[in-house]
Amino acid sequence: MYQIIQPIHSYLAYLTLILLAYATINGISGVGKEKAFEEKHLKVNKFALIATHTMFLLGILLLFTSPIAQSAFADMKAAMKDKTLRLYAVEHPTINLIAVILVTVGNARVKRAVGNGKKFKQTMIFFGLALVLILSRIPWFAWFD
């Protein structure tokens, strides 16, 4: 199962990052302008939300099937001293959970916000923070193997 889920998780990461970046850029471009927050902006946010949640669900499956995570869970004391094992078993899942929460809360706040400026600002803040968090905990060394 790991051999199936891991490549999907990796390739979907590109799409997720693109959608989060696009939503963040939409938010930045609309803040302080008299630009209308349209249905297309909501759709970008919704697709970013779906991609982020899908990535997280696949990541949870990987957490239970990955040989790297399994070796970390076998001896957590040793894993915490190894930066690669700590990244895969603790930092990456924890920070990405926070990012998923930010995207979810941000999407809900955008829907409830009154006024175009507030909708763009909520998108910029929540989706932008989620993007930064995700980028901070990507195992970049594994992406270019």
C-alpha positions as CSV (number, residue, x, y, z in Angstrom):
1,M,0.0,0.0,0.0
2,Y,2.9,2.4,0.8
3,Q,4.2,2.0,-2.8
4,I,0.8,3.3,-4.1
5,I,0.1,6.1,-1.6
6,Q,3.5,7.7,-1.4
7,P,3.8,8.7,-5.1
8,I,0.2,10.0,-5.1
9,H,1.0,12.0,-2.0
10,S,4.1,13.4,-3.6
11,Y,2.5,14.4,-6.9
12,L,-0.6,15.8,-5.3
13,A,1.8,18.0,-3.3
14,Y,2.6,20.0,-6.4
15,L,-1.0,20.6,-7.1
16,T,-1.8,21.5,-3.5
17,L,1.1,24.0,-3.4
18,I,0.0,25.6,-6.7
19,L,-3.6,26.0,-5.5
20,L,-2.5,27.4,-2.1
21,A,-0.1,29.8,-3.8
22,Y,-2.8,30.9,-6.3
23,A,-5.4,31.4,-3.5
24,T,-2.8,33.5,-1.6
25,I,-1.9,35.6,-4.6
26,N,-5.6,36.1,-5.2
27,G,-5.9,37.3,-1.6
28,I,-2.9,39.6,-1.9
29,S,-4.1,41.1,-5.2
30,G,-7.5,41.9,-3.9
31,V,-6.6,43.5,-0.5
32,G,-7.0,47.2,-0.5
33,K,-8.5,47.3,-4.0
34,E,-12.1,47.8,-5.1
35,K,-11.9,44.3,-6.7
36,A,-15.0,42.1,-6.4
37,F,-14.6,38.7,-4.7
38,E,-16.2,36.5,-7.3
39,E,-17.3,32.9,-7.5
40,K,-14.0,32.0,-9.2
41,H,-12.1,33.1,-6.1
42,L,-14.3,30.9,-3.9
43,K,-13.7,28.0,-6.3
44,V,-9.9,28.4,-6.0
45,N,-10.2,28.4,-2.2
46,K,-12.5,25.3,-2.3
47,F,-10.1,23.4,-4.6
48,A,-7.2,24.4,-2.3
49,L,-9.2,23.2,0.7
50,I,-10.0,19.8,-1.0
51,A,-6.4,19.3,-2.1
52,T,-5.0,20.1,1.3
53,H,-7.4,17.7,3.0
54,T,-6.7,15.0,0.5
55,M,-3.0,15.4,1.1
56,F,-3.5,15.3,4.8
57,L,-5.5,12.1,4.6
58,L,-2.9,10.4,2.4
59,G,-0.3,11.6,4.8
60,I,-2.0,10.0,7.7
61,L,-2.1,6.7,5.8
62,L,1.6,7.1,5.1
63,L,2.2,7.7,8.7
64,F,0.9,4.2,9.4
65,T,2.4,2.4,6.4
66,S,5.8,4.2,5.8
67,P,8.9,2.2,6.8
68,I,10.5,5.5,7.8
69,A,7.7,6.4,10.2
70,Q,7.5,2.8,11.5
71,S,11.2,2.9,12.4
72,A,10.7,6.2,14.1
73,F,7.8,4.9,16.1
74,A,9.7,1.8,17.1
75,D,12.2,4.0,19.1
76,M,10.9,7.5,19.5
77,K,13.7,8.6,21.8
78,A,16.2,7.8,19.1
79,A,14.0,9.2,16.4
80,M,13.9,12.6,18.2
81,K,17.7,12.8,17.9
82,D,17.6,12.0,14.2
83,K,16.5,15.1,12.2
84,T,15.2,13.1,9.2
85,L,13.1,10.7,11.4
86,R,11.9,13.6,13.5
87,L,10.8,15.5,10.4
88,Y,8.8,12.5,8.9
89,A,7.3,11.3,12.2
90,V,6.6,14.5,14.1
91,E,7.3,17.8,12.5
92,H,5.8,17.2,9.0
93,P,2.5,15.7,10.3
94,T,2.1,18.3,13.1
95,I,2.8,21.4,11.1
96,N,0.7,20.1,8.2
97,L,-2.2,19.5,10.6
98,I,-2.0,23.1,11.7
99,A,-1.9,24.1,8.0
100,V,-5.0,22.1,7.3
101,I,-6.8,23.7,10.2
102,L,-5.7,27.2,8.9
103,V,-7.1,26.4,5.4
104,T,-10.3,25.1,6.9
105,V,-10.9,28.0,9.2
106,G,-9.8,30.5,6.5
107,N,-12.3,29.0,4.0
108,A,-15.1,29.2,6.5
109,R,-14.2,32.8,7.5
110,V,-14.1,33.9,3.8
111,K,-17.6,32.5,3.2
112,R,-18.9,34.4,6.3
113,A,-17.0,37.6,5.7
114,V,-18.9,40.7,4.7
115,G,-17.2,42.9,2.1
116,N,-14.8,42.0,-0.7
117,G,-11.8,43.5,1.1
118,K,-12.4,41.3,4.1
119,K,-12.8,38.2,2.0
120,F,-9.5,38.8,0.2
121,K,-7.7,39.6,3.5
122,Q,-9.0,36.4,5.1
123,T,-7.8,34.4,2.1
124,M,-4.4,36.1,2.1
125,I,-3.8,35.5,5.8
126,F,-5.1,32.0,6.3
127,F,-4.1,30.4,3.0
128,G,-0.8,32.3,3.0
129,L,0.1,31.1,6.5
130,A,-0.9,27.5,5.6
131,L,1.4,27.8,2.5
132,V,4.3,29.0,4.5
133,L,3.9,26.3,7.1
134,I,3.7,23.5,4.5
135,L,6.7,24.9,2.6
136,S,8.7,24.9,5.9
137,R,8.2,21.2,6.6
138,I,8.5,19.7,3.1
139,P,11.3,17.1,3.0
140,W,13.0,18.9,0.1
141,F,15.8,16.4,0.0
142,A,13.4,13.7,-0.9
143,W,11.7,15.7,-3.7
144,F,14.8,15.7,-5.8
145,D,15.9,12.2,-5.3
